Amino acid sequence: MKKIALLQVFLSIAFIATAQEKADKNTASFELGSGLNFSFNEGDYQFNLGGFIQPAYNYSRAAETDSKNEFNSKSAFLIISGKAVNEKVSFLIQTDYSKSEPLLDAWVAYHPFKNTVITIGQKQSFVNNRAMTYREDRLQFTDRSMLSQNFSNTGREFGLFLESKFGDRFGIVPMLAVTSGDGRNSFGSDSRDSDIGGLKIGGRLDLYPMGYFSEGNDLFTADLAHEEKPKFVIGTAFSTNEGASSSSGEGHGDFFLYDADGNESLPDYSQLYLDLLLKYKGFSLLAEYVDASAKNLDMAYTNENTSTILIPMQISEYLALGESYSIQTGYVTKKGFSFDFRYESVTPEFDSNTPSILGDANSYTFGVTKYFDNNNLKMQASFSKIEPSTGTHQSLGEFLIQIVF
């Protein structure tokens, strides 16, 4: 963790020093939510240092048990980014020091045309559900949905990403990604911890029939900009991971399966997402659906000596298989109060297999937020009820304060 922090500081100093050598006119400014901004050579080189923190209180209680209470630092982000305008290159390093492995994003992007971006490195992937593509400080509730948590981890992948954008009155946004399929920090703790399985190939297509959202309002589920005209986006995303070894295809080495010769033979894991986001005058509606499946399971064994063959439904104990949908809606008043509601349902592929990773369940979440300075300074509270068809019902509550600097 200390090494990553020192690397970030070193890169910051190096970037500023290099730009100053060429500077004719330098500027610096700070604004809450926009961070500390430096501009050199009359804007040819731009640099930003920012982040956010989320101190939080959590409450949880399972039926007929004592409640649990916890205070923690939910997020502690440090973000360094920069852009060389004439060279059409940008970069970003993003870390969360509330995690034991803080590195989340580290990428370099090339902008060959105005609406085309080619990125290489580790970043938040767009092949997941729409809410999972939003950064952790931009959520409508205090936490991600059950759908997001069941079928993703942090949403980060390492690889090559292509994004483009067409149209104005009718927007079309195609995206393509080829990644390691092993999630963030996919090479593990050192070079000896190599990738497992094949590549993960996926893409997303978003359509904006009424035109794009207001500038910046596409970064949130909530309608903070109070769109003057109804705006909505319909999206679909698909990915297939050749040789998955984690429950959501976003990690590696969590399990292994073998063929008849005792060699590793991992299943292929696919996810299909459909989503709709509507915004109008402070009102928002987000509907999401996912279906996850697996193949390449013929004659698979759970150990190297091939003494135990994998029963077909047993794969649900290794991979999150099944479908789920989430519907969340809310309204943001002009004074910055937001009242939100979310309903979710999960249906496992094999509901008769009790040890499955996914269990049949419904969930309800109520949320209240006070935005003091848009999303830069806010207080958020939420309460959830999780009701599995079998097992213990749970109540979850959370309150957090967020400052984006």
C-alpha positions as CSV (number, residue, x, y, z in Angstrom):
1,M,0.0,0.0,0.0
2,K,2.8,2.4,0.9
3,K,4.5,1.6,-2.5
4,I,1.4,2.6,-4.4
5,A,1.1,5.8,-2.5
6,L,4.7,6.7,-3.1
7,L,4.3,5.9,-6.8
8,Q,1.4,8.2,-7.1
9,V,3.3,11.0,-5.4
10,F,6.3,10.4,-7.6
11,L,4.3,10.5,-10.8
12,S,2.6,13.7,-9.7
13,I,5.9,15.4,-9.0
14,A,7.4,14.1,-12.3
15,F,4.4,15.2,-14.4
16,I,4.4,18.7,-12.9
17,A,8.1,19.2,-13.1
18,T,8.1,18.1,-16.8
19,A,5.3,20.4,-17.7
20,Q,6.9,23.4,-15.8
21,E,10.1,23.1,-17.9
22,K,8.0,23.8,-21.0
23,A,5.6,26.2,-19.4
24,D,4.8,29.6,-20.9
25,K,1.7,30.2,-18.8
26,N,0.8,28.0,-15.8
27,T,-2.4,28.1,-13.7
28,A,-3.7,26.3,-10.7
29,S,-7.2,26.1,-9.1
30,F,-9.2,24.2,-6.6
31,E,-12.9,23.5,-6.4
32,L,-14.9,21.1,-4.3
33,G,-15.6,18.1,-6.5
34,S,-13.1,19.0,-9.1
35,G,-10.0,18.6,-7.1
36,L,-6.7,20.5,-7.4
37,N,-6.2,21.4,-11.1
38,F,-2.9,22.4,-12.8
39,S,-2.7,23.7,-16.4
40,F,0.6,24.3,-18.3
41,N,1.5,25.7,-21.7
42,E,-1.8,27.6,-21.9
43,G,-3.8,24.4,-21.3
44,D,-1.8,22.0,-23.5
45,Y,-0.9,19.9,-20.4
46,Q,-3.5,19.4,-17.7
47,F,-3.2,17.6,-14.3
48,N,-5.7,16.8,-11.6
49,L,-5.4,15.6,-8.0
50,G,-8.6,14.6,-6.2
51,G,-10.5,11.9,-4.4
52,F,-13.3,11.4,-1.9
53,I,-13.9,9.9,1.6
54,Q,-17.0,8.2,3.0
55,P,-17.1,7.7,6.8
56,A,-20.0,5.4,7.5
57,Y,-22.1,3.7,10.1
58,N,-23.5,0.2,9.4
59,Y,-26.3,-1.7,11.1
60,S,-27.2,-5.4,10.4
61,R,-29.5,-7.9,12.0
62,A,-30.6,-11.4,11.0
63,A,-34.0,-12.6,12.2
64,E,-34.0,-13.6,15.9
65,T,-30.4,-12.6,16.5
66,D,-28.7,-9.5,18.0
67,S,-28.0,-6.6,15.8
68,K,-24.4,-5.6,14.8
69,N,-23.2,-2.1,14.6
70,E,-20.0,-0.8,13.0
71,F,-18.3,2.5,12.2
72,N,-15.8,2.4,9.3
73,S,-14.2,4.3,6.5
74,K,-16.2,2.9,3.6
75,S,-14.1,4.6,0.9
76,A,-10.9,6.6,0.9
77,F,-10.1,7.4,-2.7
78,L,-7.0,9.2,-4.1
79,I,-7.3,10.0,-7.8
80,I,-4.5,11.3,-10.1
81,S,-5.2,12.1,-13.7
82,G,-3.8,14.1,-16.5
83,K,-4.0,15.0,-20.2
84,A,-1.7,16.0,-23.0
85,V,-4.0,17.8,-25.3
86,N,-1.9,18.0,-28.5
87,E,-0.6,14.4,-28.0
88,K,-4.2,13.3,-27.5
89,V,-3.2,11.2,-24.5
90,S,-4.7,10.9,-21.0
91,F,-4.1,8.8,-17.9
92,L,-5.6,8.0,-14.6
93,I,-4.5,6.2,-11.4
94,Q,-7.2,5.6,-8.8
95,T,-6.8,3.9,-5.4
96,D,-9.0,3.2,-2.5
97,Y,-7.0,3.1,0.8
98,S,-9.9,1.5,2.7
99,K,-9.0,-1.8,0.9
100,S,-6.1,-4.1,1.6
101,E,-5.2,-4.0,-2.1
102,P,-5.9,-0.3,-2.9
103,L,-5.2,-0.2,-6.6
104,L,-8.4,0.1,-8.6
105,D,-7.7,1.8,-11.9
106,A,-4.4,2.5,-13.8
107,W,-4.8,3.2,-17.5
108,V,-3.5,5.3,-20.4
109,A,-5.9,6.4,-23.1
110,Y,-5.4,7.6,-26.7
111,H,-8.0,9.9,-28.3
112,P,-7.5,9.6,-32.1
113,F,-10.8,11.4,-32.8
114,K,-13.2,13.6,-30.9
115,N,-15.6,10.9,-29.9
116,T,-13.3,7.8,-29.9
117,V,-11.2,6.6,-27.0
118,I,-8.8,3.6,-26.9
119,T,-7.7,2.6,-23.4
120,I,-5.2,0.1,-22.2
121,G,-4.7,-0.8,-18.6
122,Q,-7.0,-1.5,-15.6
123,K,-10.3,0.3,-15.5
124,Q,-14.0,0.0,-14.6
125,S,-15.5,-2.1,-17.3
126,F,-18.7,-1.3,-19.2
127,V,-19.6,-4.9,-19.9
128,N,-21.5,-5.1,-16.6
129,N,-24.9,-3.7,-15.6
130,R,-25.3,0.1,-15.9
131,A,-25.2,0.9,-12.2
132,M,-21.9,-1.1,-12.0
133,T,-20.3,1.3,-14.4
134,Y,-20.7,4.2,-12.0
135,R,-17.9,5.1,-9.6
136,E,-18.5,4.4,-5.9
137,D,-19.2,8.0,-5.0
138,R,-21.9,8.4,-7.6
139,L,-24.4,5.8,-6.4
140,Q,-28.1,6.5,-5.8
141,F,-28.0,4.5,-2.6
142,T,-25.3,4.0,0.1
143,D,-24.3,0.6,-1.5
144,R,-24.5,-1.2,-4.8
145,S,-27.5,-3.4,-5.6
146,M,-27.8,-7.1,-4.8
147,L,-27.7,-7.7,-8.6
148,S,-24.4,-5.8,-8.9
149,Q,-22.8,-7.6,-5.9
150,N,-23.9,-11.0,-7.0
151,F,-22.6,-10.8,-10.6
152,S,-19.6,-8.5,-10.2
153,N,-16.9,-7.7,-7.8
154,T,-15.5,-4.2,-8.2
155,G,-16.2,-4.1,-11.9
156,R,-12.6,-3.5,-12.8
157,E,-10.8,-5.4,-15.6
158,F,-7.3,-5.3,-17.1
159,G,-7.1,-5.2,-20.9
160,L,-8.0,-3.1,-24.0
161,F,-11.1,-0.9,-24.2
162,L,-12.6,0.8,-27.3
163,E,-15.3,3.4,-26.9
164,S,-17.0,5.6,-29.5
165,K,-20.0,7.9,-29.8
166,F,-22.2,8.9,-32.7
167,G,-25.1,11.1,-33.3
168,D,-26.7,14.0,-31.5
169,R,-30.5,13.9,-31.5
170,F,-30.3,10.1,-31.6
171,G,-27.2,8.9,-29.8
172,I,-25.4,5.7,-30.4
173,V,-22.6,4.5,-28.2
174,P,-20.8,1.2,-29.1
175,M,-18.1,-0.2,-26.8
176,L,-15.8,-3.2,-27.0
177,A,-13.4,-4.7,-24.4
178,V,-10.9,-7.5,-24.5
179,T,-9.6,-8.3,-21.0
180,S,-7.7,-10.9,-19.0
181,G,-10.9,-12.2,-17.5
182,D,-9.3,-12.3,-14.1
183,G,-10.5,-9.1,-12.7
184,R,-8.5,-6.3,-11.1
185,N,-4.8,-6.9,-10.2
186,S,-5.2,-10.0,-12.4
187,F,-1.5,-10.9,-12.1
188,G,-1.8,-11.3,-8.4
189,S,0.9,-10.4,-5.9
190,D,3.8,-11.0,-8.2
191,S,4.9,-12.2,-11.6
192,R,4.7,-15.8,-10.6
193,D,0.9,-15.5,-10.0
194,S,0.0,-15.6,-13.7
195,D,-3.4,-15.2,-15.3
196,I,-5.7,-18.3,-15.4
197,G,-7.9,-19.3,-18.3
198,G,-8.4,-17.4,-21.5
199,L,-9.5,-13.9,-22.4
200,K,-12.8,-12.3,-21.6
201,I,-14.4,-10.6,-24.6
202,G,-17.4,-8.3,-24.2
203,G,-19.1,-5.2,-25.4
204,R,-21.9,-2.8,-24.7
205,L,-24.3,-0.8,-27.0
206,D,-26.2,2.2,-25.6
207,L,-29.0,4.0,-27.5
208,Y,-30.2,7.5,-26.7
209,P,-33.4,8.0,-28.7
210,M,-34.1,11.5,-27.3
211,G,-30.5,12.6,-27.3
212,Y,-27.8,12.5,-24.6
213,F,-28.3,13.5,-21.0
214,S,-27.0,17.0,-19.9
215,E,-23.3,17.2,-19.5
216,G,-22.2,15.2,-16.5
217,N,-25.6,13.9,-15.7
218,D,-24.7,10.6,-17.5
219,L,-22.4,9.8,-14.6
220,F,-25.2,9.2,-12.1
221,T,-28.5,7.2,-11.8
222,A,-30.2,10.1,-10.0
223,D,-31.3,13.1,-12.1
224,L,-29.2,15.8,-10.4
225,A,-29.4,18.1,-13.4
226,H,-33.2,18.0,-13.6
227,E,-33.5,17.3,-17.3
228,E,-35.9,19.7,-19.0
229,K,-37.0,17.2,-21.5
230,P,-37.5,13.4,-21.0
231,K,-34.2,11.6,-21.7
232,F,-33.5,7.9,-21.6
233,V,-30.9,5.3,-22.6
234,I,-31.5,1.7,-23.5
235,G,-28.4,-0.5,-23.2
236,T,-27.3,-4.1,-23.6
237,A,-24.0,-5.6,-22.6
238,F,-22.6,-9.1,-23.2
239,S,-19.4,-10.9,-22.2
240,T,-18.0,-14.4,-22.3
241,N,-15.0,-15.4,-20.2
242,E,-13.1,-18.4,-21.6
243,G,-12.0,-20.3,-18.6
244,A,-13.5,-18.6,-15.5
245,S,-12.1,-19.5,-12.0
246,S,-14.2,-17.1,-9.8
247,S,-17.9,-16.9,-9.1
248,S,-18.6,-13.8,-11.3
249,G,-15.8,-14.3,-13.8
250,E,-13.9,-11.3,-12.2
251,G,-11.1,-12.9,-10.3
252,H,-8.8,-16.0,-10.6
253,G,-7.8,-19.1,-8.7
254,D,-10.9,-19.3,-6.5
255,F,-11.6,-22.8,-7.8
256,F,-10.3,-25.3,-10.4
257,L,-12.0,-28.1,-12.4
258,Y,-10.2,-30.8,-14.4
259,D,-10.7,-33.0,-17.5
260,A,-10.4,-36.8,-17.6
261,D,-6.6,-36.6,-17.8
262,G,-6.3,-34.5,-14.7
263,N,-5.5,-31.2,-16.6
264,E,-7.2,-27.9,-15.7
265,S,-10.4,-27.5,-17.6
266,L,-12.3,-24.4,-16.6
267,P,-15.8,-23.6,-17.6
268,D,-16.7,-20.7,-20.0
269,Y,-18.9,-18.1,-18.3
270,S,-21.2,-15.7,-20.0
271,Q,-23.3,-12.7,-18.9
272,L,-26.1,-10.9,-20.7
273,Y,-27.3,-7.5,-19.4
274,L,-30.3,-5.4,-20.4
275,D,-31.0,-2.0,-18.8
276,L,-33.0,1.2,-19.2
277,L,-32.4,4.6,-17.5
278,L,-35.0,7.4,-17.7
279,K,-34.6,10.9,-16.3
280,Y,-37.0,13.9,-16.3
281,K,-37.2,16.9,-14.0
282,G,-35.6,15.2,-11.0
283,F,-37.3,11.9,-11.5
284,S,-35.2,8.8,-12.4
285,L,-36.0,5.2,-13.2
286,L,-33.4,2.5,-13.7
287,A,-34.4,-1.1,-14.7
288,E,-31.7,-3.8,-15.0
289,Y,-31.7,-7.5,-15.9
290,V,-29.0,-10.1,-16.1
291,D,-28.8,-13.7,-17.2
292,A,-25.6,-15.7,-16.4
293,S,-24.8,-19.1,-17.9
294,A,-21.9,-21.5,-18.2
295,K,-20.7,-24.1,-20.8
296,N,-17.7,-26.4,-21.5
297,L,-18.8,-28.6,-18.6
298,D,-18.7,-32.1,-20.2
299,M,-16.9,-34.7,-18.2
300,A,-15.5,-32.1,-15.7
301,Y,-14.0,-33.4,-12.4
302,T,-13.6,-31.6,-9.1
303,N,-10.1,-33.0,-8.4
304,E,-6.9,-33.9,-10.3
305,N,-7.2,-37.6,-9.7
306,T,-10.6,-37.6,-11.5
307,S,-12.2,-39.5,-8.7
308,T,-15.2,-37.2,-8.4
309,I,-17.2,-36.1,-11.5
310,L,-19.0,-32.8,-11.5
311,I,-22.8,-33.2,-11.3
312,P,-24.4,-30.7,-13.7
313,M,-26.2,-28.6,-11.1
314,Q,-23.1,-28.6,-8.9
315,I,-21.5,-25.9,-11.2
316,S,-23.8,-23.4,-9.4
317,E,-21.7,-23.9,-6.3
318,Y,-18.7,-22.4,-8.3
319,L,-20.3,-19.8,-10.6
320,A,-23.1,-17.3,-10.0
321,L,-25.7,-18.8,-12.5
322,G,-29.2,-17.7,-13.0
323,E,-31.1,-14.4,-13.6
324,S,-31.9,-11.3,-11.6
325,Y,-33.6,-8.0,-12.1
326,S,-33.5,-4.7,-10.2
327,I,-35.8,-1.7,-10.5
328,Q,-34.9,1.5,-8.7
329,T,-36.6,4.9,-8.8
330,G,-36.2,8.2,-7.1
331,Y,-36.9,11.9,-7.1
332,V,-34.4,14.7,-6.3
333,T,-36.0,18.0,-5.2
334,K,-34.6,21.4,-6.3
335,K,-33.4,21.8,-2.7
336,G,-31.3,18.7,-2.9
337,F,-33.4,16.1,-1.0
338,S,-33.7,12.7,-2.7
339,F,-36.2,10.0,-1.9
340,D,-35.4,6.6,-3.5
341,F,-36.7,3.0,-3.6
342,R,-35.3,-0.2,-5.0
343,Y,-36.8,-3.7,-5.5
344,E,-34.8,-6.7,-6.6
345,S,-35.3,-10.4,-7.3
346,V,-32.8,-13.2,-7.8
347,T,-33.7,-16.6,-9.4
348,P,-30.9,-19.2,-9.4
349,E,-30.5,-21.6,-12.3
350,F,-30.8,-24.6,-10.0
351,D,-33.1,-23.6,-7.2
352,S,-33.2,-27.1,-5.8
353,N,-29.4,-27.1,-5.2
354,T,-29.2,-25.5,-1.7
355,P,-25.4,-24.8,-1.7
356,S,-25.7,-22.7,-4.9
357,I,-23.9,-19.3,-4.7
358,L,-27.1,-17.7,-5.7
359,G,-30.2,-18.2,-3.6
360,D,-33.8,-17.4,-4.5
361,A,-34.4,-14.0,-2.8
362,N,-36.2,-10.7,-2.9
363,S,-34.9,-7.4,-1.6
364,Y,-36.3,-3.9,-0.8
365,T,-34.3,-0.8,-0.2
366,F,-35.4,2.7,0.9
367,G,-33.0,5.6,0.7
368,V,-32.9,9.3,1.6
369,T,-30.1,11.6,0.5
370,K,-29.4,15.3,1.1
371,Y,-27.2,16.8,-1.6
372,F,-25.5,20.0,-0.2
373,D,-23.2,20.7,-3.2
374,N,-24.5,18.4,-5.9
375,N,-22.7,15.1,-5.4
376,N,-19.6,16.7,-3.9
377,L,-21.0,17.0,-0.4
378,K,-23.9,14.8,0.7
379,M,-25.4,12.7,3.5
380,Q,-27.0,9.4,2.7
381,A,-29.0,6.8,4.6
382,S,-30.6,3.6,3.4
383,F,-32.5,0.6,4.9
384,S,-32.8,-2.8,3.2
385,K,-34.7,-6.0,3.8
386,I,-33.4,-9.2,2.2
387,E,-35.9,-12.0,2.1
388,P,-34.6,-15.4,0.8
389,S,-37.2,-18.1,0.0
390,T,-35.4,-20.3,2.4
391,G,-33.1,-19.2,5.2
392,T,-32.8,-16.2,7.4
393,H,-34.2,-12.8,6.6
394,Q,-31.9,-9.8,7.1
395,S,-32.2,-6.1,7.8
396,L,-29.4,-3.8,6.8
397,G,-29.0,-0.1,7.4
398,E,-26.3,2.4,6.6
399,F,-25.6,6.1,7.0
400,L,-22.6,7.9,5.4
401,I,-21.2,11.3,4.8
402,Q,-19.4,11.9,1.5
403,I,-16.9,14.6,0.6
404,V,-15.5,14.7,-2.9
405,F,-12.4,16.9,-3.2
